[in-house]
Amino acid sequence: MSRIHGKQLVKKFALDSAQLDQLADLALGATTLEEVEQAMAKTVGDLSPGAIVKGRVLRVQEDGTVLVDVGYKSEGRLPLDEFDDPTKVVPGGEFEVLVESIDDENGHVELSKRRADRIRGWERVIETHKEGDVVEGTIVKKTKGGLLVDIGVLVFLPASQIDIRRASDVTDWIAQKIRARIIKIDEERMNIVISRRKLVEEEREKLKQSLLSEIEEGQIRKGIVKNIADFGVFVDLGGLDGLLHITDMSWGRINHPSEMLAINAEVEVKILKIDRERERIALGMKQKSASPWEKIEEKYPIGSRHQGDVVNLRSYGAFVKLEDGVEGLVHISEMSWTKRVNHPSEVVNVGDRVEVVVLDIDKEKQEISLGMKQTELNPWNMVSDSYPPGTIIRGKVRNLTNYGAFIELQEGIDGLLHITDMSWTKKITHPSEVVKKGDEIECVVLSVDQEKKRIALGLKQLQADPWSQDIPARYHIGDSVPGTVTKITNFGVFVQLEEGLEGLLHVSELADHKVDNPEDVVKIGQRVEVRVIKIDPDERKIGLTLIQTHFETGEDERPAAAAAGGAPHREPESSPALGALASQLKDLGARVREKEQRDAGRDGDSRDS
C-alpha cells in the first residue's frame, strides 16, 4: 500500500495505533484501496445510537471519564458514576453499553452502561414475568406518589398499594425487602407497577378464614398492635383485626391506650365476643385476671378505714383509688364536718394520699361511697355540751340573709340569729338594721338541734321582755299618745311611740273616709297624735287611730310633762276636767264601736300586721 493511501485511510477513519495494526494485517491480502476500505469498515464496526454493544475499558481519566473500546474508529466515553462499584473499573474489563450519540466531527461516542443494564434487565423480566406474578425486591428510594423497588429493574410501588393501611411516612419502607404482585406492565414505556397491598390482602384472606374456623370466645391469643385510637387498640390476630377497647385494657384507670401499648407491640389478649357475620372480634386484656370487685365487700367492709390516692376531681367530689380497678367517690358533703366545701380542690389535689372510710358499696354498679370527715371527730357531737341553751356567747357576724344573721361560734360552727329574736318591740325587716357583717356581738343560745346541725340564737333575750309587764302597764286603750311616723306601707303606717316600741296606724284609721295612699295623709318623720285602740301582749302589737297631724317634723308642742317622758298623757284623777274627760271617753267609745261595726268585714290580721 502506498504512503498516500495509508494517510487517506487514517484521515478517513481516524485510526489509532491498535487499529492500524489490525489494518496492516488485513491489507496484506488486499490489492486495491477499495478492498482495504472494506476491511477497515469491518474492523471499526458500524455503530448507531440506541445499539447495545460490548465494550472494553481502555483507561479511567482523572476527571472520572471512562474511555471504552467499542470497536469503532473513536473511543467511547461514559461517566464513572454509572458503575455500582467504581473500584472494579480497570483496564481490560468488559461489559455491555448503550450507544447514546456519535459525534464524528469531534470523534466522540457517548455511552451509557446504566441504560444498557436497564434494557437487558427489562428484557429478562419481560421474558420471565407477566401481570399477576409475584416478585421480590428491595425498596430503594421515594418518588412522587410512592416508592421505587429494585426487582432487577426499577418498578413503581404506589403509596396506596404499600399496605392495607396507608403509611403516614413512606420513607420508613426504604431498604426493606418485600414481596408484591405485578398489576401492570407497559412494554412501550418500559414501566411496571406492583402492589404489596394486594398480595397482603390475599394472604390475609386465607389467614382470616383459617382464624374464623378455629377461634372461640374465651381463648387467649397473641396478636400485633396495628393501630391506636383514642377509644382503643386494633390488634392483628393473623388475618383479622380485633378491637381492644380502652375500658377492657386494665381494671385501673388509663387516659389513653398509648399509656399501655405501642404500634407493632406483641400483646396477649382474651377473646370476649365474636361476630362471624360482620367479622368483628372484641378483645380484652384485664379479663385475663380476676375482677377486683368479685370480693369487694370482704376487702372493703362498710365502716373500714383505708389509704388511697386522689386520681380525679369533679365539681361534686373527688375519686380516690384504693387499688388498681377500685375507685371510690368522696362527695363534697363528706369532706368536712364544718367547712362549707364548694369544690373538692379546696380540700384535696390530684395525687394526694388521703385516709377514707367506706360508707356504702354497690357491687353491681361497681361504685363505692367514701368519706373523709368520718376519719375525724364530729364537732357537732360536742355542741350540746359546749353550748347548752341559756349560754351567753360572743361571736362574729359571718353572713346576713333576709331572715337573719349567721354568727360564727367556732370554726365551722354557726348559729342563726333570726330577725324575730333581735328586738322585743321593734319590727325588724332586715338584720342589717341591727347588726353588720363582721360585728362582734353577744347572744344567748336558745336551742340546739344536733341532728339537723342547727343552733338558734337570740339577741333580745339578753334583756327582759317589756311586753310581759311594762308596756301593758304604761299603755291603755283610749290613751292619747304622741309619736313619729317611721314606715309607710300599703296597709298602714308604723308610728314610733318610744325608743324600740312601734304601733300600727291602720289605713282605715287615718281618716273618716277611705284613703288610697297613706302618704296623702302623713309623711315619714312627721309628728302625729294617736290614740291607742288595741293592745295585744301575746302578739306584741299596739293598734292606733289618728287624732291629729299638726305636729311638724322635729317640733313638739306637747306639754312639758308629756315631752319629758315616754308615758301617754292622762289628767290626774283630781283634775276639775275629769267629768269632761269622762264625757269625751264615752263619745270616743261610741265612735270606736261604730268603726268596728263598719270595719267588721275587714281582715283583722292585715290591720295588725
LUMSE-655018 format. One record per residue: x, y, z of N, C-alpha, C in turn. Coordinates in steps of 0.001 Angstrom, whole numbers, plus 500000, padded with zeros to 6 digits. Layout:
// residues N
XYZXYZXYZ...
This chain:
// residues 609
500867498816500000500000500000500000500907501239500000500564502217499138501405503413499019501254504275500265502181505172500483502152506058501670500933506948501659500591507500500464499449508387500362498169507654500686498104506368500249496894505601500567496751505409502067497821505176502815497760504996504286497285506255504987497774507408504525497356508665505143495881508917504909495405508553503704493981508755503414493101507913504350493531506707504605492738505833505489492745506340506926493914506792507375493997507303508743493103508515508909493142509406507870492315510608507954490844510265507882490465509332507038489055508994506853488463508311508067489234507387508671488693506599509784489203507015511169490133508017511199490689508487512487491181507310513292492090506525512693492541505279513311493562505525514401493491504643515414494529504694516437495565503637516116496576503462516947497693502556516655497234501110516608496335500745517561495871499355517589495086499025516325494299499971515879493511499712514674494409499667513424495464500462513448496399500424512312497084499057512214497388498490513420497998497156513414497043496144512796495767496219513182494785495309512600494664495540511096494701496822510688494565497148509270495748496626508466496883496688509076498086496209508375497951494727508053497422493962509016497264492525508775496242492282507669495164493056507649494135492883506624494621493326505249495433494368505245495888494939503964496851494015503221497426493039503951498377492143503300497722491351502183496409491117502370495730490326501329494936491167500348495030492512500460494238493375499577495085493860498415494413494068497286495123494513496086494737495915495682493570496391496200493116497740495841492738498487497095492635499827496962492238500670498093490825500347498532489917500008497581488538499682497930488471498472498848489311497505498601489321496320499448489803496645500852490809497556500914491308497957502232490220498683503025489457499569502312488396500304502986487297499364503508487005498343502694486003497369503146486480496621504386487756496285504383488309495598505547488308496501506776488609497793506517488633498741507634487243498907508245486189498937507405484824499069507897484454497903508803484949496703508431484706495539509289485438495662510618486639496304510554487440496424511771486821497393512778486388498552512301485887499571513229484424499387513544483719498564512774482305498313513069481415499446512577480096499189512680479110500168512228478152500453513381478450501510514209477653501848515379476540502811515012475422502732515818474325503667515649473714503923517036473182505145517283472593505441518577471463504462518922471447504032520191470433503091520648470895501651520623472049501372519978472561499992519902473276499630521194473134498371521594473859497857522754475029497039522241476245497420522626477455496746522146478338496386523327479276495519523077480222495132524119481381496111524094481821496540525238482923497478525340484010496943526246485237497485526022486391497082526831487045498340527367487271498353528716487871499525529346489287499724528882489555500966528363490913501311527971491639502000529126490984502991529711491577503687530854490508504562531506490815504985532757489949505891533503490697507208533684490131508288533168490775509594533239490555510240534608491380511243534878491321511913536174489990512616536406489303513059535364488019513741535531486856512780535730487138511455535867486084510485536097485451509958534829486067510194533688485546509672532427486223508346532113485411507368531751485930506052531402485969505957529869487167505690529316487317505501527868487168504027527563486289503727526598485929502337526310486098502059524814486708500932524510486837500471523109485581499694522753484819500240521784483603499574521316483753499123519862485041499032519366485285498572518003484947499621516962485023500873517364484715501945516429485979502754516216485916503640515232487101504428514909487460505373516052486449505716516906486700506577518061486417505800519358487075506224520406486843505615521718485487506084522269484831505204522987483585505578523655483863506198525017482921507007525502483094507701526791481825507525527637482013507320528946480876507308529878481369507672531273480476508227532138480881508645533487481168507438534386482135507606535258482499506537536184481365506226537152480500507270537488479451507039538488478319506156537973478381505695536706477378504757536213477661503322536670478801503135537306479160501807537811478773501723539288478185500586539676477799500398541077479003500396541999480111499832541522481347499781542307482490500313541452482794501608541533483840502213540693485217501585540878485466500974542027486803500408542278487091499203541382486044498613540826486224497433539972486361497787538490486363499071538186486533499503536791488036499607536513488567498627535803490011498575535495490196498302534005491330498722533437491594498455532018491470496962531696490805496699530583490599495319530165489251494764530550488565495404531496487260494936531902486225495108530794485350494118530644484368494151529570482941494163530138482049494833529401480650494926529797479877495493528614478552495425528720477698495955527659477348497416527946477309498206526863476955499622526971475964499976525879475238501072526104474290501581525118474907502796524447474882502822523106475380503977522357474298505056522411474628506183523081473658507268523205473764508249522048474998508582521630475184509501520499476576509338519910476732509748518602478019509667517904478303511032517290479441511583517661479846512878517134481108512666516293480905512442514959482057512126514070483013513306513941482487514525513949483358515673513754484369515803514888483888515599516141484807515725517285485383514390517726484917513318517086485446511996517418484961511466518747483702511839519196483156511390520471482036510384520275482034509345521106480935508386521170480476508330522634479255508822522897478738508850524253478019507539524563478392506926525688477862505612526058477115505679527394476312504646527690475636504526528988475560503066529389476238502756530465476151501388530977474828501189531726474385502240532436473175502127533245471957501817532372471843502509531235470711502279530352470784500900529697472000500484529420472149499137528847471718498081529855472142498265531127471749497310532158470232497286532321469606498482532257468158498545532433467441497817531297467917498037530075467259497386528935467395495876529025468615495403529365468829493961529481467991493388530632467930494168531777467120493710532895465649493670532528465179494704531850463790494742531396463466493538530523464423493213529590464203492070528682464094490771529474464971490655530507464924489433531311463613489348532094463160490501532672461921490489533443460743490145532543460701490759531368459597490516530434459560489057529993460728488477529849460802487083529409460300486122530487460486486512531776460194485566532869458953485921533680458368487136533506457230487544534315456112488107533456454928488031534024453746488622533394452869489238534473451840489987534085450936490601535052450284489533535929450274489805537248449725488851538204450780488030538914452022488021538376453097487250539018453559487933540296454104487144541223454673487655542463456173487848542282456675489009542666458099489304542546458632489732543914459938489656544063460611490109545275461602491193544906461779492147545786462723493221545521462986494044546760463860495041546599464240495929547694463815497353547354463177497995548303462763499389548111464010500271548181464238501060547106465484501815547017465309503311547235464165503874546879464024505314547029462557505725546975462326506926547475460993507513547425460861508324546146459693508274545537459419509072544359458028509666544481457666510502543556456375511154543625455251510118543586454461510089544665453314509189544709453598507793545202454855507484545543455134506128546010456614505829546167456984504587545849458355504107546038458844503404544780460186503361544605460807502575543536461404501330544159461110500188543521461551498890544037462431498214542985463585497719543425464511497041542515464200495555542514463671495061541362463422493623541209464282493056540065465364493765539770466176493510538569466107494733537684464991495366537669464776496702537125463978497469538162463986498794538050463219499598538991461756499609538579460889499246539506459458499237539242458786500158540263457545500588539976456840501575540795455839500906541730455943501280543017455001500822544044454247502045544563452982502243544133452219503403544612452054503376546133451956504565546744451817504653548206450549503944548687449491503999547880448235503357548278448302501846548223449357501309547582449490499861547427450581499268548311451096500095549240452168499584550108451613498616551143450504499028551796449956498202552876448447498394552929447805497596553784446352497698553940445981499071554464446739499563555440446539500917555946447601501816555342447172502983554852448098503884554194449174504349555164450414504251554722451530504621555584451593506126555746451874506578556973451970508022557225453260508591556648454338507812556628455618508251556067456237507077555307456193507146553971456660506017553150458167505829553230458892506852553688460354506706553774460763505633554782459838505280555692460161504222556656460354502872555968459862502753554712459957501485554000461262501337553212461999502413553037463221502354552219464204501348552809464801500539551900465788499486552225465138498197552700463815498156552796463148496923553193462938496017551976463083494720552204462791493734551160461319493354551241460674493288550090459237492999550080458896492005548983457711491439549130457099490643548076455852491381547614455627491381546297454488492114545752454001491427544483452809491846544043452233491275542833452262492317541712452659491876540494452655492772539329451204493009538911450812494291538874449433494599538485449360495275537116450537495752536572450503496374535250451896496371534636451964496002533340453212496064532579452969496906531324453731497973531161453652498837529975454958498665529208454960497771528199456189497456527466456679498646526662455766499441526126456172500567525301456955501587526123456485501841527348457165502807528203458158502151529151458293500839529048459185500068529921458879500391531396457594500252531744457137500607533091456353499442533691456637499129534985455931498070535698455420498631537010454143498358537312453535498777538575453241497532539404453629497570540682453420496416541556452565496835542756452005495858543470451183496110544657451533495115545752452047495644546834452268494799548005450949494575548737450083495600548746448810495530549447447950494385548920447908494242547602447070493202547010447517491821547480448821491643547538449353490356547982449051490134549461449178491209550256448890491103551696447419490761551911446531491430551154445104491168551287444766489725550941445402489210549909445150487819549522445616486859550613446791487154551147447330486280552191446489486391553472446034487631553781445213487821554992443852487149554855443320487126553658442033486476553450442130484987553774443227484381553370443424482963553679443576482770555199444377483675555816444568483570557262443266483834558019442470484805557511441213485154558167440253483972558194440116483303557056439214482158557007439682481057557944440988480889557989441543479888558905441296480288560360441465481611560662441262482107562024439805481940562453438862482335561589437450482249561941436982480817562144437658479900561523437254478498561645437679477880562977438647478508563654439174477897564872439058478776566123438816480085565933438789480974567090437489480787567868437550480901569209436379480756570074436452481784571192435292482170571697435235483103572817435869482469574053436632483269574781437305482783575972438744482384575728439141482216574449440517481836574140441493482967574462442708482589574800443803483544574973444671483451573731444868484569573033445651484587571794446633485752571800447646485604570955448634486665570787448364487403569483448677488683569479448495489491568283449485490642568261449443491405567160450330492544566976449489493818566906449881494824567671449176496104567659449418496785566319448326497045565581448443497652564262448009499113564234447143499488565141446682500884565141446198501248566546446407502523566921445986503011568232445093504225568033443905504177568631442962505296568582442667505742570004441935506853570135441592507344571476440737506348572246439914505593571522438967504699572180439494503274572359440651502954571772441165501592571919442280501265570948442555499955570834443676499459570030443178498368569096443662498394567822443356497324566877444521496340566860444191495080567102445210494040567218445032493031566085446112492791565329446103491808564241446282490420564856445241489599564722445290488247565279445789487231564260446108487723563046446560486825561991445483486666560940445298487718560135444284487682559101443066488517559418442882488894560669441727489688561069442080490501562307441657491776562284441933492655563426440799492572564441441160492582565712440191492658566794440340493984567509439247494468568116439290495740568839439457495492570333440504496045570876440747496042572319440349497427572820439125497528573394438631498825573841439395499286575070439493500602575226440267501166576337439719500717577688438394500490577764437795500058579034438104498605579351438607497862578361438946496453578574440445496216578648441210497303578760442663497156578810443171496931580225442530497587581196443012497483582574441852497683583531441928497014584678440936497243585724441114498638586312442325499191586181442596500525586693442244501598585677442509502841586044442184503999585209443335504293584244443042504411582936444022504883581956443355505967581123444145506968580740443604508097579986443697507881578480444697507085578038444852506844576596445515505477576409445112504727575364445696503390575145447209503388574994447764504508574505449219504570574305449981504512575620449304504666576755449968504528578048450381503085578305449720502130577623449996500717577868450623500002576677450268500421575437450713499683574261451282500626573209452110500042572310452708500801571212452491500046569902452596500753568789452446500141567465453473499017567297453029497896566718453856496705566428454243495926567683453699496320568832453978495556570051453169494255570040453773493186570537453055491914570667452277491941571978451025491510571905450171491575573078449357490287573189449123489869574426448299488689574682446920489162575125445888488664574466444527489127574725443578487946574884442415488271575464441361487268575608440230487584574644439691486562573989438587486747573046437301486900573861436694488105573787435482488380574559434221488067573760434196488447572492432998488253571688433379488171570216432659487295569467432926487104568036431629487310567262431682488199566261430565488394565328431047487886563978430792486601563707431325485990562480430683486591561230429433486971561333428756487532560167429381488863559760429666489709560730430266491010560440431782490987560555432322489833560905433759489619561018434380490622561999433791490698563188434295491585564228434585490790565489435685491161566130436118490451567334436410491475568428435818491270569606436075492127570765437102491445571654438111492203572057439217491648572837439287492300574215439974491624575120440179492168576455441535491769577001442118492664577807443363492349578499443114492145579997442271493019580561442046492941582001441313491655582376440557491091581418439788489882581702440670488647581900441959488783581629442862487647581877443062487416583374442752488431584174442860488281585628441490488542586254441300488090587479440010488224588156439704489688588447438417490039588422438000491401588714438205491703590200438777492857590504438958493217591926437635493450592649436511493496591893435208493727592511434526492422592952435144491262592650434496489988592976434259489820594474435238490176595294435100490030596751435281491390597421434641492400596831434852493768597288434357493985598710433238493328599090432704493530600444433639492974601503434373491913601160435298491333602123436547492204602282437011492791601176438231493596601218437975494986601794436779495514601535436468496876601976435102496915602662434984496330603838433688496344604543433283497767604917431969497987604974431458499315605329431933499694606726432451500906606845432978501388608116434479501235608263435103500461607365436549500254607458437316501457606922438524501654607457439386502766607047440465502271606103440802503128605105441819502745604116442560503987603637443762503750603107444544504797602465444311504716600957444237505875600297444046505902598853444647507150598230444741507130596894445311508257596156444206508979595387444198510305595477443237511108594713443660511081593236442774510557592370443118510412590953442320511337590043441222511881590558440415512736589688439522513633590539439291514849590045438418515788590734437260516186589824436072516213590398434898516721589702434235517775590595433300518519590053432670519584590840431943519028592057431515517764591972430724517170593044431543516328594010432827516107593739433626515307594659434950514873594084435647514004594825436973513513594430436943511990594348437602511443593291437719509993593148439044509547593757438963508540594616440129508030595332440358506579594937441579506275594472441923504904594080442392504125595307441667503026595579442053502158596685443036501095596223442864500629594962443793499711594304443487499782592815444289499126591980444039499151590541442644498601590255441829499424589625440487498988589262439425499274590297439810499777591448438831500085592504438998501547592910438002502335592542437993503750592905436673504076593603436745504931594576435552505364595298435389506867595205434162507332595422433868508765595353433683509342596758434449510379597031434245511171598239433444512405597825432156512427598151431317513576597810431738514785598648431546515993598084431985517184598809431297517313600167430104516734600293429403516793601578430047515880602619430946514978602172431597514043603096433060514397603327433437515647602991434844516036603122435147516723604444434177517424605011434444518151606255433161518268607068433325518181608393432173518350609282431755519809609340432705520699609216432428522112609492432633523041608301433598522755607420433857523647606289432757523528605238432415524656604641431452524648603530432246524492602235432356523272601748433198522963600587432407523214599299432880524167598494432234524468597221432815523644596083434098523278596205434771522452595195435812521602595910435967520342595508436916519464596224438356519968596219438723520818595248440089521345595206440398522228596410439352522655597149439576523425598367440136522552599486439996521226599324440414520295600381441559519391599922441482518858598672442478517903598187442901518261596766444015517668596335444506517805594960444800516425594396444841516321593072445180515054592420446585514642592853446718513382593256447998512865593724448122512804595231447201513474595934447257513442597405446945512044597924447634511676598994447364510437599723446423510775600866445259510156600908444257510516601921443748509260602626443211509479603818442568508406604572441059508557604418440386507444604137438945507475603902438266506344604672436955506504604827436126505482605458435084505026604432434888503707604310433901503165603374432508503397603940431668504117603171430306504423603619429273503488603007429467503127601724428483502282601039429145501626599836428607500451599414429137499710598262427971499261597396428072499525596087427118498998595102427923498124594146427949496812594448428784495892593677428337495802592228427025495823592011426506495691590653426953496861589777426895498068590312427320499250589555428810499527589713429476498734590558430896498917590836431171500342591320430445500710592381430587502036592961430799501920594469431698502746594985431966502793596417431851504244596871431072504476597927430966505809598521431935505892599693432746506931599685433764507102600717433542508422601453434102508500602665434040509727603445435398510068604018435701511357604056436943511817604671436686512389606072435564513071606234435298513691607526435074512645608607434672511432608203434414510380609179435688509887609859436848510278609331438107509896609983438434510827611157437626511893611317437854512851612396436637512889613331436844513446614528435758513583615492434773514632615000433488514297615064432453515224614639432256516295615727432616517565615419432483518609616457431041518843616884430064518474616034428661518660616407428247517716617540429043516636617728428751515755618862429030516448620192429849517513620142430226518221621362429431519509621552428600519868620565427907521148620618426962521227621811426210520152622041425240520170623149425918520418624479427114519869624646427845520070625893428483521459625946428952521934624784429661523213624756428724524407624781427536524253624183426615525397624080425206524991624525425004524720625819423651524384626288422756525611626205421430525441626053420501526566625994420647527462627221420638528762626969420812529723628049422220530270628131423158529635627432424552530087627458424693531401626699425353532355627317425641533623626639426990533489625942427000533704624650428228533524623856428557534827623140429774534929622675430208536071621871430755535529620547430280536070619455430709535590618148430708536687617104431228536352615931431330537318614832430213537073613829429617538163613345428589538061612297429288537651610995429007536414610564429679535893609364428907536189608089427575536190608175426789536387606966425395536898607331424803537662606414423455538175606596422536537631605509421318537267605894420304536854604939419045537672605203418028537473604395416772538214604597416093537854605908416358536640606384415650536172607568416484536215608841417772536576608748418557536631609967420044536756609709420821536566610765422274536676610694422896535398611233423968534909610537424705533733610998425896534210611820425963533706613036427011534085613975427970532909614131429260533132613860430265532063613984430657531909615448430375530708615993430717530424617384432131529872617485432518529018616520433875528499616398434034528105614932435216527719614529435447527415613112434485526320612641433648526685611675432724525727611093431420525564611834431254526214612995430024526107613779429367527479613819428203527579613187427453528836613166426125528672613885425659529761614433424314529812614986423505530845614221422175530673614184421310531600613465420593532528614442420815533822614231420088534844614970418962535329614056417756534847614305416619535181613449416164536618613725415596537261612678415177538659612860414109538801613944413318537748614185412290537813615223412877537766616621414182537394616720414829537320618023415844538439618212415675539531617423416602540645617532416073541755618452414755541933618501414190543002619327412815542589619852412522543006621114411212542701621693410129543613621106410510544804620788409499545817620469409569546337619045410756546376618456410916546973617130410658545938616045409930546347615001409688545446613874410904545502612940411660544375612833412870544307612016412522543685610661412797544427609605412532543890608253413777543272607634414959543694608108416206543107607608417242543172608719418064542109608878419027542084610000420042543220609960420264543826608773421240544919608678420795546142609465419512546195609900419036547293610730419604547202612146420094546003612509420569545791613880422065545474613912422541544590612995423947544164613004424535544309611609425858544327611550426593544387610283427558543205610201427851542798608973428790541693608773430148542055609367430699541144610158431978541379610818431852541875612240430640542282612670430441542754614050430688541636615059431240542009616217431356541090617357430171541383618277429308540392618498428113540621619313427940539500620333427141539817621355426776538813622357425367538316622068425175537011622200423863536388622014423674535335623088422442534871623207422142533789624127421693532583623305422156531381623657421763530152622965420334529814623356419469529699622350418062529381622598417803527887622517418380527218621480418169525770621321419278525197620441419484523877620560420481523156619764419825521921619170419872521808617827419375520614617133420587519914616532421105518935617275422335518275616864422151517485615578420981516865615394420732516048614208420722516904612945420055518053613019419981518951611857421132519948611823422011519881612813423175520771612907422731522242612887421837522594613840421323523948613917421404524460615360421815525709615483421834526377616784421047527674616626420034527872617470419217529086617438419740530056618496419948531303618093420476532321618986419458533448619151419570534189620258418702535327620492419484536518620991419082537698620533419694538941620993418787539640622003417497539643621699416555540328622590416446539618623935416764538305623945416632537537625188417677537935626241418639538777625828419597539285626808418930540292627757417751540771627380417013541733628203415636541158628537415005541722629561413658541278629938412655541700628878411614540939628747410577541215627760409681542330628291409741543520627654408912544635628167407424544382627996407050543459627145405626543172626933405037542336628066405895541774628881405373540931629949404649541759631021405161542960631360404532543793632394404592545278632049405747545737631610405983547171631482405041547846630489404976547377629265404169548044628234402680547979628559402120546815628913400682546797629264400348547686630454401343547902631318401098548747632489401126550216632126401862550588631083402017552002630731401083552465629629400538551535628840399666551916627728398311551233627894397215552058627735395865551529627877395027551972626690393987551201626420393075551574625339392439552909625673392457553840624715391904555176624894392949556219625185394215555791625494395270556756625758395594557557624506395782558860624693396261559730623619397783559793623719398461559466622590399915559299622624400551560041621444401640560793621673402373561381620549403343560353619964403676560516618693404619559589618067405192560153616769406078559374616168406741559770614911406540558684613869406162559073612673405960558109611577407326557559611143407479556214611175408752555577610808408676554806609495407536554196609206407402553411607971405999553617607431405887553578606103404581553678605455404439552489604512403350551734604667403074550594603805401713550790603166401346549865602302400048549991601631398885549694602575399197549011603706398108548697604638398070549609605853399092550472606007399066551365607147400392552032607401400467552651608594401629553449608964402130552986610321403463552821610448404058552472611735404509553763612410404123553862613676404414555067614456405255554665615663406389555319615826407244555056616984406697555848618171406317555080619206405758555703620410406855556050621396407895555227621465409078555473622270410197554646621665411393554777622186412538554053621634412290552544621684412273551908620492412096550467620403410667549995620410409700550907620473408300550499620524407527551206619412406849550410618578406058550949617479404633550423617552403684551255617082402306550836616948401886550964615502400803550257615131400339550285613747399112551181613634399213552164612771398111553029612424397547552507611103396495551661611200395940551025610011395410552089609047395437551771607753394994552730606749393559553185607007392755552326607608391351552687607898391247553676609043392347553857609815392335554754610956392998556091610664393309556338609372393969557588609016392981558729608821391750558389608399390742559429608141389361558806608206388347559674608249386977559173608309386539558569606991387167558991605924386823558435604614387971557543604137387691556782603092388680555820602576389904556530602028391100555994602375392363556560601907393053555537600996393348555959599763394024555045598818395529555004599042396067556147599424397518556229599605397810556893600944398384556134601926398666556715603240399552557947603180400400558083602155401302559216602060400547560516601778399271560377601373398475561587601190398103562211602530398246561433603604397843561901604930399057562231605788400064561318605807401244561518606655402511561263605844403645561724606392404949561533605781405887560904606811406889560181606301407893559594607204408612560714607939408711560555609264409359561568610099408401562582610686407163562537610231406178563518610719405709563151612129405503564198612961404990564002614314403464563950614258402883562973614958401431562803614946400936562562616365399628562789616550398966562464617811398020561305617524398174560177618242397375558977618002396723558536619319395709557692619178395034557130620342395136555614620275395407554978621400395527553515621485394134552913621411393933552019620433392629551351620311392739549844620522393984549326620589394139547878620793395518547585621375395590546689622352396859546213622918396799544694622995397766544027622382397816542554622374399206542116622828399393541846624134400716541444624643401202540124624041400273539199623762400689537912623180401295538098621789400646538946620985401151539195619630402147540347619607402290541061620771403213542186620878402875543268619841401584543663619833401115544640618865400263545695619562400396546941619082399569548050619539398861548631618321397522548716618383396742549322617317396424550759617645396524551662616654396353553083616863395315553658615905394784554812616277393953555598615360394466557028615398394363557730614274394931559073614154393988560113614756394582560992615608393824562106616175394104563377615391395358563717615293395723564919614549397160564816614054397493565609613042398822565588612414399445566970612405399021567868613385399523569241613343400973569340613810401520568247614360402930568292614760403805568183613522404711569135613354405645569074612232406882568274612646407616567786611636408836567009611894409810567834612722410257567258613828411245567942614656410640568885615665409326569181615603408688570075616545407907569264617579407712569802618711406976569098619755406218570124620577404878570186620395404070571164621104403336570538622293403742569300622654403091568657623788403446569402625069402653569195626081403012569782627374404363569258627819405024570037628626406389569694629040406454568337629711405437568006630501405448566712631191405385565578630199404577565730629148404458564661628146405736564547627345406345565703627055407576565664626257408731565093627049408690565264628352409814564807629166409843563309629289408722562629629311408692561185629489408001560514628331408135559178628266407519558460627165406114558012627466405644558157628708404321557647629054403242558495628417402080557911628097400984558666627492400477559738628449399842560779627904399347561909628706397941561611629235397784561659630584396469561493631209396350562539632331395124563101632445394888564092633502394860563383634858395317564042635926395206563460637279393749563285637654393507562279638541392130561976638919391451563162639619392232564037640270391664565176640999391399566377640111391679566289638799391520567424637882390051567783637755389748569102637709388365569524637532387811569073636197388694568787635266388220568402633915387885566923633836387877566216635008387636564767634988386279564439634411385251565265634740383917564981634204383883565139632709384543566229632238384580566455630778385302565313630075386410564821630704387167563718630109386320562472630029385542562205631064384680561017631045383682561104629918383162562344629705382206562531628606382864562278627262384129562770627118384860562561625857385117561077625617385478560372626697385747558941626548384492558185626147383344558641626702382081557978626348381784558174624875381965559433624401381768559698622956382760558891622110384005558799622601385049558053621863384674556579621758384153556035622859383758554623622841382672554370621831381709555328621733380626555168620748381179555174619335382115556104619084382695556164617726383498554915617412384216554385618383385017553172618170384127552008617813382981551901618564382058550790618268381493550906616852381159552186616464380655552385615095381702551960614062382962552313614297384033551933613365384204550418613307384124549761614470384285548313614499383191547635613702381950548175613818380857547596613032381073547847611539381577549071611219381800549434609828382931548597609203383893548255610037385066547519609519385002546039609831383779545546610151383658544138610550384125543199609444383976543639608193384355542745607074385834542757606749386567543614607414387986543700607097388778542576607764389915542312607191390794541252607721391552541805608922391240541250610118391869541750611331393380541590611314393857540493610706395308540272610672396019541342609871395350541764608755396032542760607917396120544083608645395118544352609523395180545598610287396321545591611281396628544391611815397618544330612890398985543899612422399163543621611116400452543101610654401502544192610744
